[in-house]
Amino acid sequence: MTVPNWVQDSVFYQIFPDRFANGDTRTDPVNVQPWDALPTVRGFQGGDLRGIVQKLDYLLDLGINAIYLNPIFQSPSTHRYNTTDYFKIDSKLGDLEDFHALIEVAHRNDIHIILDGVFNHCGRGFFAFNDLLENQDQSPYCDWFVVNHFPIDAYNPGDAQDYVAWWKFKSLPKFNTKNPQVRRYIMDTARYWIEQGADGWRLDVPNEIDDDSFWAEFRETVLSVNRDAYLIGEIWEANPRWVNNTHFDGLMNYPVRDAALRFINGVITASQFADKVEKSAKLYPHENIYAMYNLLGSHDTERIWTLFAGEQRKVQLAFLFQFAYPGVPVVYYGDEIGLPGGRDPDCRRTFPWDQDCWNVELRAFVQQLISLRRRIPAIRRGDFRRLLADDARACYAFSRGLGDEKVVVVLNASLTRRVLRLQVSDLGWKDGLTVHNLVGEGNYIVSGDTLSISLSPISGVWIK
């Protein structure tokens, strides 16, 4: 096994630190925005590490046991993808003592924490790039970046032309990772935060460091400190190159997310959906399939409540599929209470701690799915097999099986009640067997070698 054993049993919660909870107002910038204000590109709203510590009971009650934090290192922005000091917690979030407090209380409650690693590019305030701006071609850090010509202009309007930058944003100069000094700096960063207690890294745009030897060294560096560290790559397409024992344990599974949303919204048929998600479940080594990071929303996408136009049955159906599909399910903070949000920065709204603002029914549903997943090994570790893909009825069914334990998952994405007959003899379900609906009320009885199921419009079941 190269994938950490704990990963398959995890339910992740993604937190955008500035927007989750404000636990220490002393770290707020003087121009902090009101907590309930709509987010802007530059406005800080006061979330911090102490806030996460103070709200850990909320996460434990929800049932999660792993957290992915968006960047927490020193940076001038709310998103912190333009890092200026990789060895320092951003002062607006707290300090190293606050980080250790979060790690300590999380680990005491069996919660793993992974950090966001932004190693393709840095911010203009990073010490080496700052020296380059000051000293131009006389800087000892010229080769830390890819310079096209001097003098370098990093602040006037327009695209970056004098140096290579991520998507030509002047604020995001790209590292030259072929430089041994740069490489050593990044490896030292990766090692340091694992030594400080982090349980792994989510790597930002790692495909833009198009160097297999770099990522093999990165993996070896991290695992030399903690053999159970988890590495996720932000690769938006399906690509086996990046998933193995010299790269990452899993990827952010955007292809499966997109297929699920399109099926539930009626854009693709049941068989097209089945083909896409089943192909994805066969594309990588077996152990890595169960380490894929399965998301419905993130800081880079519209929120699912908004994508589904507030249709709660669709949101619940998406969660029902996500938690039953092989891999690691992830809840983007606030999605469990129906927090709306359009494209960035609107998808990064603050978490409303006034419970009157919550969709309590949706939260209870997500909480139930988390609880079921955590106590049913077949859902976490079982095999995955299609039972039905009915285009005319917009229904899809599959099974998860581990030994004698079988769970049947059925999705009805249509606007009509459907009655389906599933062949279940291969599951070992025999005539007269009573099976139970785990996410609703009612039992079913196997008749012969088939199971008849009646599903409400836009709904699903887990049957065991």
Secondary structure, DSSP 8 states (H G I E B T S, - for coil): --S-TTGGG--EEEE-GGGT----GGGS-TT---TTS---SS------HHHHHHTHHHHHHHT--EEEE---EE-SSSS--S-SEEEEE-TTT--HHHHHHHHHHHHHTT-EEEEEE--SB--TTSHHHHHHHHHGGG-TTGGGB-B-SSS---SSSS---SB-BGGG-TTSBBB-TTSHHHHHHHHHHHHHHHHTT--EEEESSGGGS--HHHHHHHHHHHHHH-TT-EEEE--SS--GGGBSTTSBSEEB-HHHHHHHHHHHTTSS-HHHHHHHHHHHTTSS-HHHHTT-EE-S--TTS--HHHHTTT-HHHHHHHHHHHHHSSSEEEEETTGGGT----STTGGG------GGGS-HHHHHHHHHHHHHHHH-HHHHH-EEEEEEEETTTTEEEEEEEETTEEEEEEEE-SSS-EEEEEE-GGGT--TT-EEEBSSSS-EEE-BTTEEEEEE-SSEEEEE-
